[in-house]
């Protein structure tokens, strides 16, 4: 499954937010260039500021620090840069790098500076990154995970399943205290964990996936049916994605709701929220 071959459902949540955030920053200002490179690490040793060494990318962090891209204190893989009206973001994941700046000249300068320190392969405009496909359209940047969904359906042996129009059955309420027999926990955790990574571009399945992840400790048949329902929905919506558009309007709108005492096991409420920036 590549990036989504998980055995624990809680993995990758911070990484998910960081990748989407970096791409959203790119779309925040019209005409921002977006490129990505592949870093070919060498055996050289480096020294630098403590923040760079603690980031887990010391050899790559030091030249970025010299160029003004200081590591983000909340995310060791993100290196932001601000100088007057120029902004830049560098996102690193193992040997893959996403670079975006508000000025194309500065972007080319940064790439050239990194090439002096390391062996970099400039892959040009971003089109694929860790299972995420980037489509540059007239309306904006469309992010999809079509290939990732195909691999997931193949792993679940559901490539020929019939599609459904919704990610969950309306008014369905799952329970942990069920008399049904326990299923293969490893397989259940793998599929649910992979679905969580899919939330990057498919927020429409977020509620259903989070609900299924509550029962990874002891999944029953009804939980497996709920997961298969999600997969059948994805079967018919493989090309759905997340469209990021540029806008000068950076207003923030937040919405929230709660389903009071909906949990049949402990009678706790389920709440949710959505935050939008821009138009």
N, C-alpha and C positions, 0 to 999 in steps of 0.2 A: 504493500500500500504506500510505500514511500513515507512522506511526511505524516500521514495519518494512520500508520500502522501501530496503534497504541494498544497497550494492555491495561492502562489505567485511564479512566475517563476524565481525570482532572488535569491532565497534562496540556501544556501549550496555551493556556488562557492568556497569560501576559504577552506571549509572543503573538497571539492572534490580534490583540488590541494594538500592539506596536506596529505590525505590518499595515493594518488598516489605517492607523493614525498617520503613518508616513505617507501613504498614498493620498489620504485626505488633505494633508498639508500641501502636497503637490498640486491638488486641484483648487486650493484656496485662492490662488492668484492666477488669472488667465495667462496662458502661454508659458507656464513654467516648464523647462525641459526636464525630462525624466529619462534616466539611463541606468543601466546596471552592468556590473563587471564581475568577473570571476577571479578571485584571488588565488594564486598558486603559491602556497606558503613554502618558505625555505627553512633552513636549519639555523639561521642567524639568531643571535640573542640581542635583546634590546633593553635599554633602560629608559626610564621616563618618570613622569609625575606619578604619585601614588594612585590617583584616580584612574590613570590609564592602565597601570599594572593590575589594578583590582578589577578591571573590566573584563578580564579573561581574553582580551585580544591585544596583548602588550605590543607586539611587533607592528601591528596595523594601527594601534591607537596613538602611538608616539608621533608619527608624521601628521596624523590628523590633528593632534594637539598643537603641533608647531604651526599648522595652517590656520588655527583658530577654531577648529571643531572640537570643543570641549565635551567630554562625556556627560551625558545626562545623569544626574544623581539618582533618578528613579528608574532608569533603564540603561544597563551597561552596554547594550548593543546599539543604542541610538546616540549619534553625535550631531547636535545642532550647531548652527553658526549664524551669528547676527552681527552685522556691521553696517550701521546707518540704515539705508533702505534695502540692503541685500540680506537675504535669508537663505539658508541652506540646511539640508538634512542628509545625513549619511546613516544608512541602516545596514548592519552587518549580521549575517547569519552564517557561521562557519566560514566557508570560502566564497559566499555570494554576497554581493554588495549592491544596494540601491542608492543612487545619488540623485538629488534634485536640488536645484537652485532657482532663485528668481531671475538670475542673469546667466545666459548661456556662456558668456565669456568666462565667468568665474567657474562655471562647471567644468569647462574644458581645461582651465588652469589647474583645478584640483585633481582631475584625472591624470594630467601630465605630471604633476608633482608626485602622485602616488606611484606612477610608473617608474620614476627615478629610484624609488625605494624597493619596489616589489615587481614581480612578474604579473602583470595584469592583462587580462584579455577583455577589451572593450567590446561588449556585445550590442552596443547601440541602444536604440529605444527599447524600453521595457515591453516585453510581450509575454514572458512566462517567468514565474518566480515561486518556487516551493509549492507547486501544485496549483497556483493561481494564474489564470490566463488574463492578460490585460489587452483589451481591444480599444484602440484609439478611434473614436467616432466624432462626428460633428457636434454631437450633444455633450460629449465629455468622455471620461474614461470608464469603460464598462469592464467590471471584474467578474469572471466566471470561473467555475471549477468543473467543467464538463468532463474532461478526462478523469478527474479525480472521482467523480460520481460513477463513471463507467467502471473504474477499477473497484470501487466499493461494492457495486452490484455484482460484479464477478466474484469478489471475495465471499459475498453472502449467498452465492449461487442463485441469484435472482435476476439474471440478465434477460430472461424471457417472461418475467412476471407482467401481469396486467397493471396499468397505471391507475392511480386514484387522483381525485381532484382536490383533496385536502390532506394535510400532514397528520391529522388525528381524527378520531371519531368524535363528533359533537357530544358533549356532556359525559364523556367517558371519564371514569374515576378509577385510578389504579390503587391497589392495596399491597402492602408488604406482608401483611398477615393473611396469607392464602394457603389453602390446603393442597394446592397444586404442587407437583414435584419440582425440585430445583433443576434448572437447565445447565448447560455447559457455561460456567461462569467466565472462563477465559474468552470464549467466542463472543459472548454478550458484551463483555468489557471492550473487546477490540472494536466491534461495530459501533458501539455508543461513543467510544473515544474518537473514532474516525468521523462520526457525525458532528462531534463538537468542533473539530477543525473546519468542517464545512460551514460552520456559522459565520466564517469570515465574509463570505459573499452571499449567504442565504439566511438572513435574519428571520425569514418566514417560518423556519423550522426550529427556531431557538426555544420556544416554550415546550414543544413536544420532546425535543432532545433533552432539555433540562429535567423534564418529568421522568423520562426513561432512565436518566443517570442516577436518580434517587434510589434505584433498586439494584445497583450493580453488586451489592454484597450478597444478595440471594435472589436472583431473578427467577420468576415463575413463567408459566406459559402465557399468561395475559400480558406480561411485560414484553416477551418476545413478539407477540402479535402486534403490540403497539410499535415496536421498532420496525417490524416488517411493513407496517402501514406507512411509516415515514419513508422507507425505501421505495415503496410502490408510488408514493407521491413524487419522489425524486425521479423515478423512471420517466414520468411524463413531463417533467420540468427541468430536464438536464441543462438546457441552455438559458435558464433564468440566471440572473446575476444582480450585482450591485452597481448602479450607475452613479459615478461621482462627477458632479458638474462644477464649473468655476463660477464664483459669484463674489461681488464686492460686499454683499450683505452678509455679515457675520453674526446676525442675531441668533440667540440660542432659545429654543423652545423645548420644554420638557412636559411629558405626559406620564401619568401614572394611574394605576388601577389595582384593585385587590379583589380576590375571590374569597369571601369570608368563610372561615371554618370549612374549607373544601377538602382538607386531608382527612380521609376516613380512618386513618390509623391514630392520629393524635389530635384531630380537630383543629389543627393550626391553619392559618390563612396563607394564601399564596398571593404575593404582590409582584408587580412588574412595572417597569418604567422604560421610556424611550426618550432619548435626547437628540435633537436635531440642530445642526448649525447651518445657517444660511437659508436660502429660499427653498 
